[in-house]
Amino acid sequence: MKKLSNKVGICRLQLLLLVLCLPLMSIGQEVGSMERLVSPEIADDNTVTFRIKAPKAEKVVLSGNWMPSVPIEGGMGMTRQTVELTKDENGVWSITVGPLEPELYGYTFVVDDVNTLDTANLMVARDGTFRTENVLYIPGAASELYWAKTGPKGTVHKIWYESPTLELTRRMFVYTPPGYEDSNENYPVLYLLHGGGGDEEAWSTLGVANHILDNLINSGKAEPMIVVMTNGNPTQAAAITVSPKIKPSDQPAGGMANMLFEKSLVNDVIPYVESHFQVKANKENRALTGLSMGGLQTLNTSFENPELFDYIGVMSMGFADLSRFGIEVDHSKRGKQIDALKAADPELYWIACGTDDFLYQSVVDMRNELDKHDFEYTYRESTGGHTWSNWRIYLSEFAPMLFK
Amino acid sequence: MKKLSNKVGICRLQLLLLVLCLPLMSIGQEVGSMERLVSPEIADDNTVTFRIKAPKAEKVVLSGNWMPSVPIEGGMGMTRQTVELTKDENGVWSITVGPLEPELYGYTFVVDDVNTLDTANLMVARDGTFRTENVLYIPGAASELYWAKTGPKGTVHKIWYESPTLELTRRMFVYTPPGYEDSNENYPVLYLLHGGGGDEEAWSTLGVANHILDNLINSGKAEPMIVVMTNGNPTQAAAITVSPKIKPSDQPAGGMANMLFEKSLVNDVIPYVESHFQVKANKENRALTGLSMGGLQTLNTSFENPELFDYIGVMSMGFADLSRFGIEVDHSKRGKQIDALKAADPELYWIACGTDDFLYQSVVDMRNELDKHDFEYTYRESTGGHTWSNWRIYLSEFAPMLFK
């Protein structure tokens, strides 16, 4: 009997599926030998083994977002550390890493300097306009909110709505909580904004917002609520996945400067949601939060509309100087805006940032400015940086504080 | 000024996004030079240029599903032809192919025998348990139904429902047509089943069913209808994308034999849809179709429940001998089933198959058997084989015949 040294296997159904789909098979799949590598393989102790077949390669490395960042030569920024795989006699490269902490990770291989997905792992996520990566889920207490557990589930509605402000029919995702379909009750609403480079798909893919909300609601930690996930790029109708004509370069250079998204959120999105869903349409039952670019949009929207939201969360963004990108803040206006928002007395103003975040200083500056005005806020400082790992944690902590 | 020979470019917003996301950058991206390859690049004449940077590679080929299939050495099946790219002095490999016919294509690179996605192209689709590929959309008359055009759009609901039959909380996608949210009318329902290896995500990704329906309905070619896209693997709660614990090997060897999915469709799915959506709940307003394994499930369900559907479509499946996979058909029963379905007199029984489909003979056998019983059906024979290209065409032709 052949030794399955590379963790290969085939079951009867796979054989049938193979037969039903043979004409579709692409090159590179091992049809002849019926073998399929197992990668990644998570052991009971949370060590993880990665494998890729590349007989001709001279060097294969693994780039995972759990690895520390290191400066890039030339000073343009940071990149990830990598680890080298080793090759066996069949041309299969492998490495065992960890144990890894429970979390949702992204990784790719780099085969002779070419970024390469793990074809044995069908869990793939697009990180906005930046890249596509494989997804690795390590179960455990710290990540237990991040996947579809047993129990009631909410619905994610992929909706198109009219935006007169932007002169577009646009797409957004609306999460309704477990039981919504069978209820006559009205629900509060959280508006949840993504960051630069992202789109309306970000929070339900990398952000797993629907799983986080399902699990928080099912365990009684968060109130049942509707969550609205918009596309924050004002010239984009929808993510690139539905409109091949949407290229990254179609995103507006002034997308953050012109306040157009913020206007469409207030004038188009909120009225649509409040007229098409079972919604408690008042300040006490509206929350707004966003990360990075979405944090800036949260700041802008809540300063311009102090009476709209009782719960405001700013993630990984502060009073940053973005003037070199053409984004000017009217500082004479800001003091009055802070006072107006203070007068509106929101139930919660929450600020979250990681100590390694490159925007950390902008958050310090914002807090200093708010302090000058005796503006009340709650500050949550985490470890780590400008990462989805932090944004998932922030959502997991922010949602339970809402509508109580 | 530097000659942009490799079609690289960066705009101001991309620079800003880069700055906002630098800590996330992964290795392999050309942060230092701020360059991003353009690939694929579609010219006005529909020739397409593909590019990948792989300085150390000895051979790079392109594998696209528009290329003909060729037998694999050893006789185990077919694979695709490939074409070789050529390398320039910067290590960028490229090739221009076509012109290509308007269509939605899948492709990958193979770099020194390693399947590699085009990292410059963020449009990626998972083909069930088989692979992940890049998507290439060539616009034109033949593919005009396949993307989100201007105009009203339906909603795709990602729903979880209880399946007592399968003892699972399961996921399905339900498409509601443009205007549904603002209407008090009831709508007919099409139940749309995927093939072996697929799941509930197949018809709205590779099948672009929501775009096809939006465009057919907006142009008046199809009646407004609800479309229900289930997961046909009876031990799966949901696609692997939401449940990392779902592995391909968790699919049941007997999934097609045990009729469990068919029972859950009738006992769980249809009652859920008819009690939670604005539905015309009668035979005249129910349609069922599926491809390959879903075609078998369509045959089984309509034979077992002759009074349930007035519109039945069987795509790329016939009376196939699947006994070597443990799937036994009771032939003594079949004649009676055909007669019972004939007595129920469905409005449309539609059979579609490609001349190159490996199941073509099973469709010939089915038609012969139906003919023996003077059973009325419409037969649509296309060119091509067992492909999503054909299944998109079949849906585009089947939907306009329904509910009229």
HADDOCK unambig.tbl for C-alpha pairs under 7 A between the chains (distance, minus, plus):
assign (segid A and resid 11 and name CA) (segid B and resid 249 and name CA) 6.80 0.50 0.50
assign (segid A and resid 12 and name CA) (segid B and resid 253 and name CA) 5.90 0.50 0.50
assign (segid A and resid 13 and name CA) (segid B and resid 252 and name CA) 6.78 0.50 0.50
assign (segid A and resid 13 and name CA) (segid B and resid 253 and name CA) 4.53 0.50 0.50
assign (segid A and resid 16 and name CA) (segid B and resid 325 and name CA) 6.74 0.50 0.50
assign (segid A and resid 17 and name CA) (segid B and resid 196 and name CA) 5.53 0.50 0.50
assign (segid A and resid 17 and name CA) (segid B and resid 197 and name CA) 6.01 0.50 0.50
assign (segid A and resid 20 and name CA) (segid B and resid 196 and name CA) 6.92 0.50 0.50
assign (segid A and resid 22 and name CA) (segid B and resid 77 and name CA) 6.09 0.50 0.50
assign (segid A and resid 22 and name CA) (segid B and resid 78 and name CA) 6.31 0.50 0.50
assign (segid A and resid 23 and name CA) (segid B and resid 78 and name CA) 5.74 0.50 0.50
assign (segid A and resid 23 and name CA) (segid B and resid 79 and name CA) 6.85 0.50 0.50
assign (segid A and resid 23 and name CA) (segid B and resid 386 and name CA) 6.78 0.50 0.50
assign (segid A and resid 24 and name CA) (segid B and resid 387 and name CA) 6.99 0.50 0.50
assign (segid A and resid 25 and name CA) (segid B and resid 79 and name CA) 5.77 0.50 0.50
assign (segid A and resid 26 and name CA) (segid B and resid 79 and name CA) 5.58 0.50 0.50
assign (segid A and resid 26 and name CA) (segid B and resid 80 and name CA) 5.84 0.50 0.50
assign (segid A and resid 27 and name CA) (segid B and resid 79 and name CA) 5.76 0.50 0.50
assign (segid A and resid 27 and name CA) (segid B and resid 80 and name CA) 6.13 0.50 0.50
assign (segid A and resid 28 and name CA) (segid B and resid 113 and name CA) 6.54 0.50 0.50
assign (segid A and resid 28 and name CA) (segid B and resid 114 and name CA) 6.67 0.50 0.50
assign (segid A and resid 28 and name CA) (segid B and resid 115 and name CA) 5.98 0.50 0.50
assign (segid A and resid 31 and name CA) (segid B and resid 76 and name CA) 6.70 0.50 0.50
assign (segid A and resid 32 and name CA) (segid B and resid 74 and name CA) 6.86 0.50 0.50
assign (segid A and resid 32 and name CA) (segid B and resid 76 and name CA) 5.76 0.50 0.50
assign (segid A and resid 54 and name CA) (segid B and resid 113 and name CA) 6.75 0.50 0.50
assign (segid A and resid 54 and name CA) (segid B and resid 114 and name CA) 5.74 0.50 0.50
assign (segid A and resid 56 and name CA) (segid B and resid 112 and name CA) 6.24 0.50 0.50
assign (segid A and resid 74 and name CA) (segid B and resid 32 and name CA) 6.89 0.50 0.50
assign (segid A and resid 76 and name CA) (segid B and resid 31 and name CA) 6.73 0.50 0.50
assign (segid A and resid 76 and name CA) (segid B and resid 32 and name CA) 5.78 0.50 0.50
assign (segid A and resid 77 and name CA) (segid B and resid 22 and name CA) 6.08 0.50 0.50
assign (segid A and resid 78 and name CA) (segid B and resid 22 and name CA) 6.30 0.50 0.50
assign (segid A and resid 78 and name CA) (segid B and resid 23 and name CA) 5.73 0.50 0.50
assign (segid A and resid 79 and name CA) (segid B and resid 23 and name CA) 6.89 0.50 0.50
assign (segid A and resid 79 and name CA) (segid B and resid 25 and name CA) 5.76 0.50 0.50
assign (segid A and resid 79 and name CA) (segid B and resid 26 and name CA) 5.60 0.50 0.50
assign (segid A and resid 79 and name CA) (segid B and resid 27 and name CA) 5.82 0.50 0.50
assign (segid A and resid 80 and name CA) (segid B and resid 26 and name CA) 5.91 0.50 0.50
assign (segid A and resid 80 and name CA) (segid B and resid 27 and name CA) 6.21 0.50 0.50
assign (segid A and resid 112 and name CA) (segid B and resid 56 and name CA) 6.26 0.50 0.50
assign (segid A and resid 113 and name CA) (segid B and resid 28 and name CA) 6.58 0.50 0.50
assign (segid A and resid 113 and name CA) (segid B and resid 54 and name CA) 6.73 0.50 0.50
assign (segid A and resid 114 and name CA) (segid B and resid 28 and name CA) 6.64 0.50 0.50
assign (segid A and resid 114 and name CA) (segid B and resid 54 and name CA) 5.73 0.50 0.50
assign (segid A and resid 115 and name CA) (segid B and resid 28 and name CA) 5.95 0.50 0.50
assign (segid A and resid 116 and name CA) (segid B and resid 116 and name CA) 5.24 0.50 0.50
assign (segid A and resid 116 and name CA) (segid B and resid 117 and name CA) 6.52 0.50 0.50
assign (segid A and resid 117 and name CA) (segid B and resid 116 and name CA) 6.51 0.50 0.50
assign (segid A and resid 117 and name CA) (segid B and resid 117 and name CA) 6.76 0.50 0.50
assign (segid A and resid 119 and name CA) (segid B and resid 131 and name CA) 6.56 0.50 0.50
assign (segid A and resid 122 and name CA) (segid B and resid 131 and name CA) 6.67 0.50 0.50
assign (segid A and resid 122 and name CA) (segid B and resid 132 and name CA) 6.64 0.50 0.50
assign (segid A and resid 123 and name CA) (segid B and resid 241 and name CA) 5.79 0.50 0.50
assign (segid A and resid 131 and name CA) (segid B and resid 119 and name CA) 6.58 0.50 0.50
assign (segid A and resid 131 and name CA) (segid B and resid 122 and name CA) 6.69 0.50 0.50
assign (segid A and resid 132 and name CA) (segid B and resid 122 and name CA) 6.63 0.50 0.50
assign (segid A and resid 137 and name CA) (segid B and resid 244 and name CA) 6.63 0.50 0.50
assign (segid A and resid 147 and name CA) (segid B and resid 242 and name CA) 6.48 0.50 0.50
assign (segid A and resid 147 and name CA) (segid B and resid 243 and name CA) 6.30 0.50 0.50
assign (segid A and resid 148 and name CA) (segid B and resid 242 and name CA) 6.18 0.50 0.50
assign (segid A and resid 148 and name CA) (segid B and resid 243 and name CA) 5.96 0.50 0.50
assign (segid A and resid 153 and name CA) (segid B and resid 160 and name CA) 5.86 0.50 0.50
assign (segid A and resid 155 and name CA) (segid B and resid 157 and name CA) 6.50 0.50 0.50
assign (segid A and resid 155 and name CA) (segid B and resid 158 and name CA) 5.44 0.50 0.50
assign (segid A and resid 155 and name CA) (segid B and resid 159 and name CA) 4.82 0.50 0.50
assign (segid A and resid 155 and name CA) (segid B and resid 160 and name CA) 6.80 0.50 0.50
assign (segid A and resid 156 and name CA) (segid B and resid 157 and name CA) 5.78 0.50 0.50
assign (segid A and resid 156 and name CA) (segid B and resid 158 and name CA) 5.03 0.50 0.50
assign (segid A and resid 156 and name CA) (segid B and resid 159 and name CA) 6.90 0.50 0.50
assign (segid A and resid 157 and name CA) (segid B and resid 155 and name CA) 6.51 0.50 0.50
assign (segid A and resid 157 and name CA) (segid B and resid 156 and name CA) 5.78 0.50 0.50
assign (segid A and resid 157 and name CA) (segid B and resid 157 and name CA) 4.38 0.50 0.50
assign (segid A and resid 157 and name CA) (segid B and resid 158 and name CA) 6.20 0.50 0.50
assign (segid A and resid 158 and name CA) (segid B and resid 155 and name CA) 5.43 0.50 0.50
assign (segid A and resid 158 and name CA) (segid B and resid 156 and name CA) 5.02 0.50 0.50
assign (segid A and resid 158 and name CA) (segid B and resid 157 and name CA) 6.22 0.50 0.50
assign (segid A and resid 159 and name CA) (segid B and resid 155 and name CA) 4.83 0.50 0.50
assign (segid A and resid 159 and name CA) (segid B and resid 156 and name CA) 6.91 0.50 0.50
assign (segid A and resid 160 and name CA) (segid B and resid 153 and name CA) 5.87 0.50 0.50
assign (segid A and resid 160 and name CA) (segid B and resid 155 and name CA) 6.81 0.50 0.50
assign (segid A and resid 181 and name CA) (segid B and resid 276 and name CA) 6.90 0.50 0.50
assign (segid A and resid 196 and name CA) (segid B and resid 17 and name CA) 5.52 0.50 0.50
assign (segid A and resid 196 and name CA) (segid B and resid 20 and name CA) 6.91 0.50 0.50
assign (segid A and resid 197 and name CA) (segid B and resid 17 and name CA) 5.98 0.50 0.50
assign (segid A and resid 241 and name CA) (segid B and resid 123 and name CA) 5.80 0.50 0.50
assign (segid A and resid 242 and name CA) (segid B and resid 147 and name CA) 6.45 0.50 0.50
assign (segid A and resid 242 and name CA) (segid B and resid 148 and name CA) 6.15 0.50 0.50
assign (segid A and resid 243 and name CA) (segid B and resid 147 and name CA) 6.27 0.50 0.50
assign (segid A and resid 243 and name CA) (segid B and resid 148 and name CA) 5.90 0.50 0.50
assign (segid A and resid 244 and name CA) (segid B and resid 137 and name CA) 6.64 0.50 0.50
assign (segid A and resid 249 and name CA) (segid B and resid 11 and name CA) 6.83 0.50 0.50
assign (segid A and resid 252 and name CA) (segid B and resid 13 and name CA) 6.75 0.50 0.50
assign (segid A and resid 253 and name CA) (segid B and resid 12 and name CA) 5.87 0.50 0.50
assign (segid A and resid 253 and name CA) (segid B and resid 13 and name CA) 4.52 0.50 0.50
assign (segid A and resid 276 and name CA) (segid B and resid 181 and name CA) 6.89 0.50 0.50
assign (segid A and resid 325 and name CA) (segid B and resid 16 and name CA) 6.75 0.50 0.50
assign (segid A and resid 386 and name CA) (segid B and resid 23 and name CA) 6.78 0.50 0.50
